[in-house]
Amino acid sequence: MADRPHPPPDIAPEQFFTEWIPRIVSEDPTRNARLGATDAVLEFNLEGEGGGAFQLHVRDGQVTGSVGPAKKPTLRLTLDVPTWRKLNSGELAAPLAFITRKVKLEGNLGLAMKLHFIIG
């Protein structure tokens, strides 16, 4: 997915999670197929100015987004807004962000391996 689409650099997190990601996934049949039967709720906690809690619901190859914390997320990711922006732009690789503890994961770590199919 080296040629994955990148969101606009100034996109608001709410728009990213509720509109941009669901649209990108729905327009990519390969990404839909790779998600397969995944049934999960991902919670993203973005810390700092402009942040908040956001959810991605993955089911039957489709992704929908919402605002607010999840009651029982399958995977919870916590990171700050600048790190989130660097990940979106491709300036920072997800494995490096995890190794350097810029992203904290709780829950199904196997699902974390599928994140690139969901958000790039």
N, C-alpha and C positions, 0 to 999 in steps of 0.2 A: 504494500500500500504506500509505496514511496511517493506516488503521484496523487496522494489523497488531497481532497479539497481542504483549504484552510479558511476558517471564518474570518470576517473582517477584523482587523486588529483592535478596533474600538467597540466590538460587540458587547452588549451588556450580558452578564451571566444568565439572567432570566430569559432573554431572547435566544441565547445559545441553547439552553436546555429545553425550552418549551417549543421552539420553532425550528432552529437551524439543524440540530442533530436529527430530530424526527424526519425532516425533509430530506436531508442527505442520505439517511438510511433507506427511506422509502424509494428514492431515485436510483438505488444501486442494487440490482438483482443479485450480484455476486455477494455483497455484504449480507443481504437477506438470507441467502442460502447458507452462508457460513454461520449465521446465528442459529439456524436450525430450530430445534425444539427448546432453546434456552428460555427459561421462565425465571426472571429475576427482577429485583428492585435494587437499583444502585442509588446510593445517597452520596451527594457531593457536598461537603461542607467547605465553603470558600471563606477564608478568614480575611478580614481587613476591609478597607473601603470598597463599597460596591458588591461585597460578598453576600453570603447567606446560605441557606440550605436549599438544595435542588435535587429532584429525583428523575431518574430515567427508568421507565418500566419496559422491560424487554419480554416479548411474548410472541411466539409464532413468527419469528423473523421480522417483527415490527418493533419500533421504539416510539414511546410517547414520553413526554416530559411534564413535570409539574413543579410547583414551588412549595417549599416547606420540608421539614424533616419527615422521614419515613417511619412508620410504626415498627416495622421489622425488616430493615434492609438486608438483602442477601450479602451485599458488600457496601461498606462505608469508606469513602475516601475523604481525607482532610488535608487541605493545602491552602496556601495563601493565594490571593488574587494575582499577584505578579508571577508566581510560579505557574498558575493556571494559564495565564496569557502566553508564557514562554512555551508551555506544552502545546498550546493551540497553534502557535506560529511555526512549530518545528524547531525552534531555537534550543529546546531542551528535550532530550529523549526520556521517555517514561522510565526505562530501567535505571537510568542515572538519577532521576528525581527520587526514585524509591530507595536506591542504595545510599544516597546522600541525605535521606530522611526529610526531603522536601515534601514528600507525599507519604501520608500514613494510611495504612490499610487495616480494616477490621472486617472479619467475616470470611466469606468464601474466597480464598486466595486463588483457587483455580479459575474463578470467574475473572479475576484481575488479568489473567493471561488472555482472555477473550476481549478485553477492553478495546484493543486496536480494531477489532471487527465492528465495534459499536461506534466509538468516537474517533477512530482513525488512528 
